[in-house]
Amino acid sequence: MITNQSHRMNKELNIFSKKLKYKQKSMKITWGKGIAIAMIAFMTFILYMVITLMSKKTDLESEDYYKKEIEFDKEINAITNTNRLKEKVKISQNEDFVVLQFPLIKNIDSIK
């Protein structure tokens, strides 16, 4: 009776080990499956990024942004030119007027 039970247990263990090996073999990832999984994951990531970034609003601050930028550059150039002068422009205020005193420069054609 013991041999009969041990024989049956051996047979059941043998069947169980075969099923386990079959599951392990079927779950094994081959090169083809790995490449396919990687490509699908990458394409999913790219689609997510495209959808996310396309849904964001990226309008300019104003319609005439470039025109304003050129005007701002002119202001910066004017400040730099003023800072290059040896003598600075003096600004004072009376009761009725604002007085600007420019240094004596020989070649002044116009002042803006």
C-alpha positions in Angstrom: 0.0 0.0 0.0 2.9 2.4 0.7 4.4 1.6 -2.6 1.1 2.2 -4.3 0.8 5.6 -2.6 4.3 6.6 -3.3 3.9 5.5 -6.9 0.8 7.6 -7.2 2.5 10.6 -5.6 5.5 10.3 -7.9 3.1 10.2 -10.8 1.3 13.3 -9.6 4.6 15.1 -8.9 5.7 14.2 -12.4 2.5 15.6 -14.0 2.8 18.8 -11.8 6.4 19.3 -12.8 5.6 18.9 -16.5 2.7 21.5 -16.1 5.1 23.8 -14.3 7.8 23.4 -17.0 5.2 24.1 -19.7 4.0 27.3 -17.9 7.6 28.4 -17.5 8.4 27.7 -21.1 5.2 29.5 -22.4 5.9 32.6 -20.2 9.5 32.9 -21.4 10.1 36.1 -23.3 12.0 35.6 -26.5 13.9 38.3 -28.5 11.0 38.8 -30.8 8.6 39.3 -27.9 11.0 41.6 -26.1 11.5 43.8 -29.1 7.8 44.0 -29.8 7.1 44.9 -26.1 9.8 47.6 -26.2 8.5 49.1 -29.5 4.9 49.2 -28.2 6.0 50.8 -24.9 8.1 53.4 -26.9 5.2 54.2 -29.3 2.8 54.5 -26.3 5.2 57.0 -24.6 5.6 59.0 -27.8 1.8 59.2 -28.3 1.3 60.3 -24.7 3.9 63.0 -25.1 2.4 64.3 -28.4 -1.1 64.4 -27.0 0.0 66.0 -23.8 2.1 68.7 -25.5 -0.4 69.4 -28.2 -3.1 70.1 -25.6 -1.1 72.8 -23.9 -1.8 76.4 -25.0 1.4 78.1 -26.2 0.3 81.4 -27.6 2.6 84.4 -27.6 2.2 87.0 -24.9 0.9 89.5 -27.4 0.3 89.6 -31.1 3.0 92.2 -31.9 5.6 90.5 -29.8 8.5 91.0 -32.2 7.8 94.7 -32.8 7.8 95.2 -29.0 11.1 93.3 -28.8 12.7 95.6 -31.3 11.5 98.6 -29.4 12.9 97.2 -26.2 16.2 96.6 -27.9 16.3 100.3 -28.9 15.7 101.2 -25.2 18.6 98.9 -24.1 20.9 100.5 -26.8 20.0 104.0 -25.6 20.8 103.1 -22.0 24.1 101.5 -23.0 25.0 104.6 -25.1 24.2 106.9 -22.2 26.3 104.8 -19.8 29.3 105.1 -22.2 29.4 108.9 -21.9 32.2 110.3 -19.9 29.9 112.9 -18.3 26.4 111.8 -17.4 23.2 113.6 -18.3 21.9 115.6 -15.3 18.2 115.7 -14.7 16.6 118.2 -12.3 13.1 119.4 -11.7 11.8 122.9 -11.1 8.3 123.8 -10.1 7.1 123.9 -13.7 9.8 122.1 -15.8 12.1 119.1 -15.9 15.6 120.3 -16.9 18.0 118.0 -18.8 21.6 119.1 -18.9 23.6 117.3 -21.6 27.4 117.3 -21.5 29.2 119.3 -24.2 29.7 117.0 -27.1 31.2 118.3 -30.3 29.3 116.2 -32.9 25.7 116.2 -31.8 23.3 116.2 -34.8 20.1 115.2 -33.1 18.9 114.0 -29.7 16.1 111.5 -29.4 
